[in-house]
Amino acid sequence: MKFSEMPYERPDREELLKQLSELAGRIKDAKSGEEQFEIHKEFYKIYGHFVTARALVEVRNAIDTTDGFYEKENDFFDEFIPVIQNVKNEYDKALYDSPYRAYLEDRIGRVAFKNTELSLKAYSEKITELMQEENALISRYNKLIATAKIEFEGEVYNISLLRPHLTDKDRDHRKKAWKALADYFLSVTAEIDEIFDKMVKNRTAQAQAMGYKDYVELGYYRMQRNSYDRDMVENFRRQVKSEFVPFVKKLEEKRKQRLGLSELKYYDNDVFFSEGNPAPIGTPEEILKKGQEMYKELSAETGEFFDFMLKSELFDVLGRKNKRAGGFMTYFPDHKAPFVFANFNGTSSDVDVITHECGHAFQGYITRDDEIMEHNDLTMETAEIHSMSMEYFTYNWMDKFFGERKDDYLTMHLEDSAEFLPYGCMVDEFQHIVYSKPDMTPAQRKDVWKKLEGEYRPWLDYGNDPFFGAGGWWQKQLHIFCYPFYYIDYVLASVCAMQFKIAMDKDYNDAWERYLKLCKLSVRDFYVPELKAVGLESPFEDGCIKHIVEEMEKKI
């Protein structure tokens, strides 16, 4: 079925709650593990239908945040999701407390039950209203960013469509574009501060209502951190500071010389060549066509996947006004179909969508026939390995998109990937500090960001810019608002993806088979055992970061 033909009907609230509650009762009354598993398969169908409806609304609202119908449907889910979560908890607990647990663990997996344990710690009926308020704040932030109107040189842009000007090869031009972006954020920074202040206090109130010290503890449960804790993350960030930041400082010096500059300003941060960054050749339609050719050549599995995505219209990648910023992959269980959302803007990030988001979608596609829904309840540190590794596995086909500037793109991608690690850790540490001290003022939060930039990105010079220079950069990082504590998972996954890059340079076919194995494993086991099963070192192991730096220095 094509995406445009996928039907949407608002779930019947009371009927759905009744169905889930009845299933929980039947689970408790069941006389065997086999009987419980058959009931659980009914749950898959009912809950999968709900998830599909929610995903359709998310996508269609994101495609046009001013569409009145889907805006109202999004409001419905903002209010309803915390309610259904409480009933789902009732069902999950009935399954979790089963006297036939051994049988169910054999059928569903140990990871699923650990995730259920964390989920039961993450949600409670007593915080329903707070969660509804939190969802409304997230939607408010998303709409504010999506409907941004930035005047620049006689035209009006949103943030995504301004991107080519922010990376223009002419330094004065991109400086003016960054000034326009800063002016926009300066005009709404008070509102963003208000939204975020309410978010921090709301999330803290949720944590305290559930008996936790702060939202950091609750946030880790929400992210289903089933294999690591905040101390391990802190140790990981410390290694990035000590090993990766000095390495990136060398890269910045190299880039400064390449650009022919005496000093790097913040508006130079995303530019890698004096002649400008390599840009993809062709229209968006041609880029998708080249993506189809690439994936057919890469493997039989990827070729089949991409054909399916195009035939079923499962891409919405054109940048448009009123379209939500960013990119993501979601999944429609009823149709066994992934969906890729993005904002093409004529820069290399268009190709990154064809690799990164398609890495997510490919993994969802090749496991779509697994009847165990929990096998695809991916935690993000694993999910992002699929996407970030695909960026490297497609290196050999970049001439299709960049022509004679293929090597420039590969240089830029490697350097940008390295520079991301300190930034990702900075975003994570910022959130730990903010939620550990929820009574900070907006000005104090910006001071925290400024201090962290001095530790993680000391090469950046904001001059006297009144927004970015005052510690405002984080206000355009949507994960901080919408997905608390998600961002470190990108960093952990990037370390694993770099290991695949090192491996593929030695034996590409072997590395690809190991990657394919990881995708198919999905979440049948916990994080570290799965990494070991495909020959990857855990990012948390002391010395892993140092080893990655040594290997990356050879490549750059």
N, C-alpha and C positions, 0 to 999 in steps of 0.2 A: 504494500500500500504506500502511495506517495504521501509525503508529509501534509500536503495541502488537503488530502482526502481523509486524514485521520480525524475521526469524529470526537467532539468534546461535549460532554454533558456534565454539569456540576453534580458531584456526588450527593446522594441523598443522605444528609447528615445523620439523621436519627436511625435510618435503616442500616447504615454502615456501622455505627456504634453498636447497634443491636447484634449484628452479625458477628462482630469481633468478640463481643461479650459472650455470646452463645458458644462460639468456638472455644473460648477459655473454659467454660463450664464443661464442655464435652471432653476437653483434654484432661481435666481433673477426674472425670468419671470413667475414662478409658481403662480397659483391663489389660492392656499390653502395649509394648513399645510400637509394635506394628500398627495397632489401631491408632495410636497417637500420631504416627507418621502420616497415615492416610488423612487424618484430620488436618495435619499441618500442610498437606498439599492443597487442601481447600483454602487454607489461609493464604498460600502463595497467590492463588487466583484472585481472591478478593482484595488483598492488599496490593498486589501488582496492578490491578485496575485503578486503584486509588493513586498509586505512584505515577501511573501513566497520565492520569488527568492532571495531577499537579505539575508534571514535567511539561505537558502541552501548554498549560497556562504560563508557566515560567518562561518558556521560549517565546510564545506569541506576545506576551507582555514586554519581553526584552526587545523583540523586533520593532515594536512601536510603543514606547512608554506612554504615549498620549491616546492610545486606543481605549476608549471608554469602557467597552465591554470587558476586555481582558484586565483592565485596571481594577474593575469591580471584582472580577473572579480572583485576582491576586489578593485583594483585600479579604475575600472570603477565606482563602487558604491561610493567610497570615493569622486570622482569628481561629480557624478550625484546627490547624496542625497541632498546637499544644493540647487541644481537647482530645484529639484522636491518639496522641502520644500516650496519654494517661490510660486509655483503654488498651492500647497495644502493650503497655507495660503490664497490665493485668494478664493479658494473653502470654506474654514472654515469661512472666513469673511462673505461670502454671506449667509451662514447658520446662523452665529451669529447675523447678522443684520436683520434676517427674521421678517417680520411683524406678522408672525404666531408663534412667539417664544414660547408662552404659550403651544401650542399644541406639539411642538417639544420637549420642556423640559419634558412634560408628557411622551412622547414616548422614548426619548433618555436619559433624566436625567439632573438634574441641575449641577451635577459634570462635565459632559461633556462640558457644556457651560463655566463653570469656567476655565476648562483646556484649552479650546479654547482661552479664554481671555488671559491666561498666555502665550500660544504658540504664539499668535500674538505679544506679547511683546518680545518674545525670538528670533524671526527670522525676517530677512529683506533681500530683494534683494541686498541691498548695501553692505552686508557682505558675499556674496556668495564666493568670492575668498578667503577670510580669513577662512571660514569654510572648504573649500577644502584643504587649506594648513594645517589646524588643523587635519583633517582626515588623511592626509598623515603622519603627525608627529606621530599620534597614531599608525598607521600601522608600522611605522619605529621602534617605541619602542617595540611593540608586537613581531616583528620579531627578534629584537636584543635579547630579553629575551628568546624567543622560541628556538633560534638556539645557545644558550650558550653551550660551550664545556668546561666542568670543569674536569680537570685531577685529579684523586684521587686514590691512591694506584694501579696504573697500568691500571685503567679503565677510560673511558671518559663518563661523565654523563651530562644530562641537569639538570636544577634546580629541577624539579619535581622528577626525578629519584634519585637525591642525598638525598632526604628527609629521607630515612631510616637510613642513616649514620649520619645525623644531630641529630637524636634522639636515637642513639645507647646507650645501657646501659653502655658501657665502656666509661668513661669520657674522657680518652686520645684520643680514637677513634673519638668521636664526636667533640672534640676540634680541631682535625686535619681536620675534614670534614668542620667545620665552617671556618677554616683558608682557605681551598680551595675555599669556597664560597666567602669569603671576598676578596681573591686574584683575583677571576674572576671579581667581581664588581669594585675592584680597577683598573683593567685593562680597564674597560669601563666607569668608573665614569665621565670622562671628556666628553665622548659622550652623556651620559645620562644627564649631566648638560646642555649640548648644546641643546639637544632635549627639555628639560623641560623649559629652559630659553626662547626658541622660543615659546613654548606653552603658557607660562605666558604672554609674550608680545603680542602674537597673540590674545589670549582670551581677554586681556585688550583692545586691539585695536578694537575688535568686540563690546565690551561694550561701549567704548567711541563713536564709530561711530553711536551707537543707542541712545546716549544721557545719558548713565548711568555713575555714579560716578566711579564704578569699576566693575570687573567681578563678584564679590560676588552677586551683585544685579541681573545681567544677569544669573548667574549660578543658582540662586534660581528659576527664571522663567523657565530655561531649565529643571530643576528637577520637574517642575509643583508643587511647594510647595503651595498647595491650602488651607492649614489649619494651617500653622505656619510660622513664620518669623525668621530672624537671632537673634533678641533679645530673643525670646523664646528658641532658640537653645543655646544661650549663657548662659541663666539661667539654662537650663538643664545640660550643661557641668559643671557649677559651683557646682551644687548639686552632680554630680558624683565625682568631686574633693573632696568635703567636706565629703561625706558619703561613697562612694565606694572605694576610694583609701586607706583609713585607713583599711577597711575591707580586701582588697586584700593584704595589707602589712601583716596582720595576717596570711592569707593563705600562703604567701611566706615564712614566718617564719616556719609554720607547714611543708611545703614542704621541706625546707632546712633540718629540723630535720629528715624527712622521708628518705631523700637521704643520710643522715649521713655526711653532709658537714658543714664546718665552715663558708662558704660564698657562695653565688650564683653568678656565672658568666653568661654572656649572652648565652654561649653554654649549660647552664643548664636550660634555660628558658622553653623549650618545653618537659622536662623530668620530670615525676611525681613519679616514683618508682625506687628504687635502682636496682631492678632486670630488669628494662626496662619497657617501656610503654606496655600495653596490645596490641597485634597485632591480626588482624583477622585470623581465621583459615580457610585454604583452598585456592583454586585458585580463580582468578577473576570470572570465570564461576560459581564456587560453591557459591561465595558470592552473586552473582545475583540470584542464585537458592534459597538460604536461604532468600533473600529479597522477593522473590515471595511467599514463605511459610509464612513469617511474615505478609505481607500485606493481604494475604487471611484470616489469623486468626484475623487481626485487625478489618476489617469491610468488608461488601460486596462491598462497593464502592471502597475501596483501592485494594481489590483483583482483581476486574474487570480492574481497571486502570493498575496495574502492568502486568497483563496478556497481555493487549493491547500493552504495551511498549515493552515487550520481543518479542511478535509475529511480531511486525512491525519493529524490529531492531532499536529502538529509543534510544539506549544507545551506546555511544562510550566512554569507560572509561579506556581502557588500556593505561598506560603511554608508550610513544614512543619518540625516538629522533625526533626533528623537529616538534613536536606537541606543540601547544600553551600552555602556562602555565595556571594553574588554572582550575576552573570548572564553568559551567553556565547551565542554562536552557533557551531554546528559543522555539518558537512556529511557526508552519507552518499553517497559516489560510486555505490554499487550501485543506489541508488534515485533518484539525481539530486535529492536532497531536503535542504534546509537544516533545521536544528532550533534552536529558541530555548528556552533554559533561563533561569529567573529566579526571584525570590522576591517575589511581590506582598505588600505589607504595609500597604496602605491609604494610602500617601503618594503624592506626585507622581511618585516614582521608578517607580511602576507604569506610568504613561503613558510615561515615558522608555524603558521596555522596548519599548513598542509602536512607538516611533519609532527609538531607537538600535539595538537588536538587530535590529529588522526592516530597518533600513538595510543591515546586513551580509547578512541573509538574502535581501533583495530582489536584491542584487548577485549572490549565489550562484545565485539562481533564474533570472535572465535570461541567465546565461552557462552554464547547466547542459548545454546541448546542444553546447557547443564540444568537439570530439573531442580537442583538445590540452590534456592535463591541466596542463601547465606554465603555461598562460595564466591559471590560477586559483591559482597559487602566490603569493598576494599577500603582499608585505611589509607590515608593520603600519602604517607611516606612510601608505600608500595605502588600506589596508582601512578604517582608522578615519575617512577622509574620507567614505566612503559612509554610515557610521552617524551621525557627528556632523552632517553636512549634512542628513540626513533629519529630524533634530530641528527644524531651522529651516524646512524645506520644508513641514512639517505645522502651522506656527503658525496658519494660517487656520482650522483645524478644532478648536482647543483649547476652543472653547465647548461642543463635544460632551462633553468630559470634565470641564470645570470650571465650566460654566454662567456665571453673572454674574461669577465670579472669573477669567475668562479673562485679562483684562489683568494681574491680579496674578501669574498663572502666567508670563506672558510677561516681566514685569519680573524675576521671580525667576530665570527661566531665563537671561536675558541677563546678569544680574549674577553668577549662579553660574558661567556659562561663562567670564566674564572672570576671576573669582577662581580658577578652576581652573588657569590658565596658570602663575602662580607656584608653586602647589602641585606641579604636574606636573614642573616644572623642579627643584624641591627634591628630589623623590623620585629623579630622575635623578642629580643631583649627589651625593646621599648614596651612591648605589651606586658611582659613580666613585671616591669617596673610600674607601669600605669595601674595594673590591677592589684599590685601589692600595696599601692598607695592611692586608693580610689578618691581621696579627698583633695588631691592636687588640683590647682586651678588650671584653666586652659593655658595660661602663660607659663606655668611651671612645666606642663607637659611639653610645650615647645622648647623649653630650656633643656629638658631631658634629651629630646631629639638632637638638638645642637651638640650637646656633649657627646652623645653616641657617634655622631658623624665625625667628630674629631678623633675617635678611636677606630672606627671602621672605614671611614673614607676621608682620611686627612688630606688627600690631594685636591679635594673639591673647594673651590673658592667662590663664594656667593657675592663677594663685594658688599655693596650696601643695598642689595635687593630687599625691599621691605617685607616680602612674603617668604621667599625661600631662605633668605639670609636670617630670618627671625625664627627658623626652625619649623617651617610650615610644610615641608615636602611630604610628610606622612599623610597629609589630608587628601592627597590624590591616590593613596594606596588603598584600594577598595577592600582588600582582605582584612585590613585592620578593623574596618567597620562591620563587614558582612560575615567574615569567617575567622573569628578570634583563634589565634594559635595555629592556624593552618600553615603559615608561611615557612616555618622551619622545615616542613616536610619537603618543600621544593629543594632546600639546601641538601638535606639528607639524600634525596633522590638524585640530585646532581652529582654527588660524590659517587654514587653507584653507577650512574650513566657514564661518568668519566672513566670508571673501571672498564665498562664495556668498550669505550673508545680505545683505551690502551690495548684491550684484548683483540679488537677487530683489526687493529693495525698489524698485529702479529698473525692472526688467522681469522679472516672475516667470516668464513662459513661456520667455523666452530662457535664464534661469538654469537652469530645469528641464531644458531640452534639453541644455544643457552638462553638467549633472549626469548625465543619462542616458547621454550619450556617454562620460563618464568611467567609469561603471559597466561599460559594454560594452567599453571598452578593456581593462579588467581589468589584466593586466600584459603587454600586447603590446609595450610600450616602457618605457624607464626613467622614473623618478619625475619629474624636471624636464621632460623633453619632453612627458610626459602632462599635467602641469599647464599648460604653455604651450598645448597643443592645445585646452584648454577655457578658456583665458583667465585662468588663475590665476597669481599671482606666487609664486615659491618662498619659503618661510619663511626660508631661509638668506640671501636677498639683504638686504644692509644697507639699512635704511630700511623694510622690509616691516612690521616690528613697530610702528614709529612711525606708519606710515600706518593700520594697523588700529586703534591707539589713537585716532587722530584721528577715524576713522569711528565707532568705538564710543561715543566721548564725545557724538556727535551723537544717538545712539539712546538713551542711558541718561540 
